[in-house]
Structures are given as C-alpha cells and as structure tokens.
C-alpha cells in the first residue's frame, strides 16, 4: 500500500465516523423535579413521567452531595448532551422567586 492509498483510507475513516455521530441539539431548557439519587458530579431528577441524568459538575464540581439531598425539589437549566443533561444552574424549586424592586 502506498502513502496515497493509506491517506485515502484515513480520510474515508474519518468521514465515516462523522456520518455515524448522532446529531446533538444544544437548545437551552429548564426542568423541575425531585432528586432521586446523587453521585459526586451529578444526580438523577424525576420530572413526572420522565427521569433525567443530570451532570452538575459545572455548578458544584465534585461536591454535588454536599449541596443537594435526595428528595430536594429543584429546577435545572442547561442543555441536553448525548447521555445526560448538562446543568448550567440548579435552584431550589420551593424557594420564593426574588422580586425585582
């Protein structure tokens, strides 16, 4: 195999991998629900009939369990990734909204 043939195979392989990649929507959304379980950088949120796997690293780093408890009712904002929801903010859903004076 010469160098040109090897280059064509590499380029074809890269192109093929790109075709198989899923299309990801990066639209911001918010969801409110109850925390069901927690791990160091994420948690599972039950939002009625739907359960979300939430990546909370951007908000809490590896200290999610120090900031949330199972049973907490929270609202998350962020965007869906391939496997989970990347949270940009996490707020207490039971807390009264701040008034704009």
Contact map, one row per residue, 1 for C-alpha under 8 A:
11101100000000000000000000000000000000000000000000000000000000000000000000000000000000000000000000000
11111100000000000000000000000000000000000000000000000000000000000000000000000000000000000000000000000
11111110000000000000000000000000000000000000000000000000000000000000000000000000000000000000000000000
01111111000000000000000000000000000000000000000000000000000000000000000000000000000000000000000000000
11111111100000000000000000000000000000000000000000000000000000000000000000000000000000000000000000000
11111111110000000000000000000000000000000000000000000000000000000000000000000000000000000000000000000
00111111111000000000000000000000000000000000000000000000000000000000000000000000000000000000000000000
00011111111100000000000000000000000000000000000000000000000000000000000000000000000000000000000000000
00001111111110000000000000000000000000000000000000000000000000000000000000000000000000000000000000000
00000111111111000000000000000000000000000000000000000000000000000000000000000000000000000000000000000
00000011111111100000000000000000000000000000000000000000000000000000000000000000000000000000000000000
00000001111111110000000000000000000000000000000000000000000000000000000000000000000000000000000000000
00000000111111111000000000000000000000000000000000000000000000000000000000000000000000000000000000000
00000000011111111100000000000000000000000000000000000000000000000000000000000000000000000000000000000
00000000001111111110000000000000000000000000000000000000000000000000000000000000000000000000000000000
00000000000111111111000000000000000000000000000000000000000000000000000000000000000000000000000000000
00000000000011111111100000000000000000000000000000000000000000000000000000000000000000000000000000000
00000000000001111111100000000000000000000000000000000000000000000000000000000000000000000000000000000
00000000000000111111100000000000000000000000000000000000000000000000000000000000000000000000000000000
00000000000000011111110000000000000000000000000000000000000000000000000000000000000000000000000000000
00000000000000001111111000000000000000000000000000000000000000000000000000000000000000000000000000000
00000000000000000001111100000000000000000000000000000000000000000000000000000000010000000000000000000
00000000000000000000111110000000000000000000000000000000000000000000000000000000000000000000000000000
00000000000000000000011111000000000000000000000000000000000000000000000000000001110000000000000000000
00000000000000000000001111100000000000000000000000000000000000000000000000000011100000000000000000000
00000000000000000000000111110000000000000000000000000000000000000000000000000011100000000000000000000
00000000000000000000000011111000000000000000000000000000000000000000000000000011000000000000000000000
00000000000000000000000001111100000000000000000000000000000000000000000000001111000000000000000000000
00000000000000000000000000111110000000000000000000000000000000000000000000001110000000000000000000000
00000000000000000000000000011111000000000000000000000000000000000000000000111100000000000000000000000
00000000000000000000000000001111100000000000001000000000000000000000000000111000000000000000000000000
00000000000000000000000000000111110000000000001000000000000000000000000011110000000000000000100000000
00000000000000000000000000000011111000000000111100000000000000000000000011100000000000000000000000000
00000000000000000000000000000001111100000000111000000000000000000000011111000000000000000000000000000
00000000000000000000000000000000111111000011110000000000000000000001111111000000000000000000000000000
00000000000000000000000000000000011111000011110000000000000000000000011000000000000000000000000000000
00000000000000000000000000000000001111100011100000000000000000000000010000000000000000000000000000000
00000000000000000000000000000000001111110111000000000000000000011001110000000000000000000000000000000
00000000000000000000000000000000000011111110000000000000000000011000000000000000000000000000000000000
00000000000000000000000000000000000001111100000000000000000011111000000000000000000000000000000000000
00000000000000000000000000000000000000111110000000000011100111110000000000000000000000000000000000000
00000000000000000000000000000000000001111111000000001111100000010000000000000000000000000000000000000
00000000000000000000000000000000001111101111100000001111000000010000000000000000000000000000000000000
00000000000000000000000000000000001111000111110000111100000000000000000000000000000000000000000000000
00000000000000000000000000000000111110000011111000111100000000000000000000000000000000000000000000000
00000000000000000000000000000000111100000001111111110000000000000000000000000000000000000000000000000
00000000000000000000000000000011110000000000111111110000000000000000000000000000000000000000000000000
00000000000000000000000000000000100000000000011111100000000000000000000000000000000000000000000000000
00000000000000000000000000000000000000000000011111100000000000000000000000000000000000000000000000000
00000000000000000000000000000000000000000000011111110000000000000000000000000000000000000000000000000
00000000000000000000000000000000000000000001111111111000000000000000000000000000000000000000000000000
00000000000000000000000000000000000000000001111001111100000000000000000000000000000110000000000000000
00000000000000000000000000000000000000000111100000111110000000000000000000000000001110000000000000000
00000000000000000000000000000000000000000111100000011111000000000000000000000000000111100000000000000
00000000000000000000000000000000000000001110000000001111110000000000000000000000000111100000000000000
00000000000000000000000000000000000000001110000000000111111110010000000000000000000001110000000000000
00000000000000000000000000000000000000001100000000000011111111010000000000000000000000100000000000000
00000000000000000000000000000000000000000000000000000011111110000000000000000000000001110000000000000
00000000000000000000000000000000000000000000000000000001111110000000000000000000000000111100000000000
00000000000000000000000000000000000000001000000000000001111111110010000000000000000000000000000000000
00000000000000000000000000000000000000011000000000000001111111110000000000000000000000000000000000000
00000000000000000000000000000000000000011000000000000000100111110000000000000000000000000000000000000
00000000000000000000000000000000000000011000000000000000000111111110000000000000000000000000000000000
00000000000000000000000000000000000001111110000000000001100111111111000000000000000000000000000000000
00000000000000000000000000000000000001110000000000000000000000111111100000000000000000000000000000000
00000000000000000000000000000000000000000000000000000000000000111111100000000000000000000000000000000
00000000000000000000000000000000000000000000000000000000000100111111100000000000000000000000000000000
00000000000000000000000000000000001001000000000000000000000000011111110100000000000000000000000000000
00000000000000000000000000000000001001000000000000000000000000001111111100000000000000000000000000000
00000000000000000000000000000000011111000000000000000000000000000001111100000000000000000000000000000
00000000000000000000000000000000011100000000000000000000000000000000111110000000000000000000000000000
00000000000000000000000000000000011000000000000000000000000000000001111111000000000000000001000000000
00000000000000000000000000000001111000000000000000000000000000000000001111100000000000000001110000000
00000000000000000000000000000001111000000000000000000000000000000000000111110000000000000111110000000
00000000000000000000000000000111100000000000000000000000000000000000000011111000000000000111100000000
00000000000000000000000000000111000000000000000000000000000000000000000001111100000000111110000000000
00000000000000000000000000011110000000000000000000000000000000000000000000111110000000111100000000000
00000000000000000000000000011100000000000000000000000000000000000000000000011111000011111000000000000
00000000000000000000000011111000000000000000000000000000000000000000000000001111100011110000000000000
00000000000000000000000111110000000000000000000000000000000000000000000000000111111111000000000000000
00000000000000000000000111000000000000000000000000000000000000000000000000000011111111000000000000000
00000000000000000000010100000000000000000000000000000000000000000000000000000001111100000000000000000
00000000000000000000000000000000000000000000000000001000000000000000000000000001111110000000000000000
00000000000000000000000000000000000000000000000000011110000000000000000000000001111111000000000000000
00000000000000000000000000000000000000000000000000011110000000000000000000000111101111100000000000000
00000000000000000000000000000000000000000000000000000111010000000000000000000111100111110000000000000
00000000000000000000000000000000000000000000000000000111111000000000000000011110000011111100000000000
00000000000000000000000000000000000000000000000000000001011000000000000000011110000001111100000000000
00000000000000000000000000000000000000000000000000000000001000000000000000011100000000111110000000000
00000000000000000000000000000000000000000000000000000000001000000000000001111000000000111111000000000
00000000000000000000000000000000000000000000000000000000000000000000000001110000000000001111100000000
00000000000000000000000000000000000000000000000000000000000000000000000111100000000000000111111000000
00000000000000000000000000000001000000000000000000000000000000000000000011100000000000000011111000000
00000000000000000000000000000000000000000000000000000000000000000000000011000000000000000001111100000
00000000000000000000000000000000000000000000000000000000000000000000000000000000000000000001111110000
00000000000000000000000000000000000000000000000000000000000000000000000000000000000000000000011111000
00000000000000000000000000000000000000000000000000000000000000000000000000000000000000000000001111100
00000000000000000000000000000000000000000000000000000000000000000000000000000000000000000000000111110
00000000000000000000000000000000000000000000000000000000000000000000000000000000000000000000000011111
00000000000000000000000000000000000000000000000000000000000000000000000000000000000000000000000001111
00000000000000000000000000000000000000000000000000000000000000000000000000000000000000000000000000111
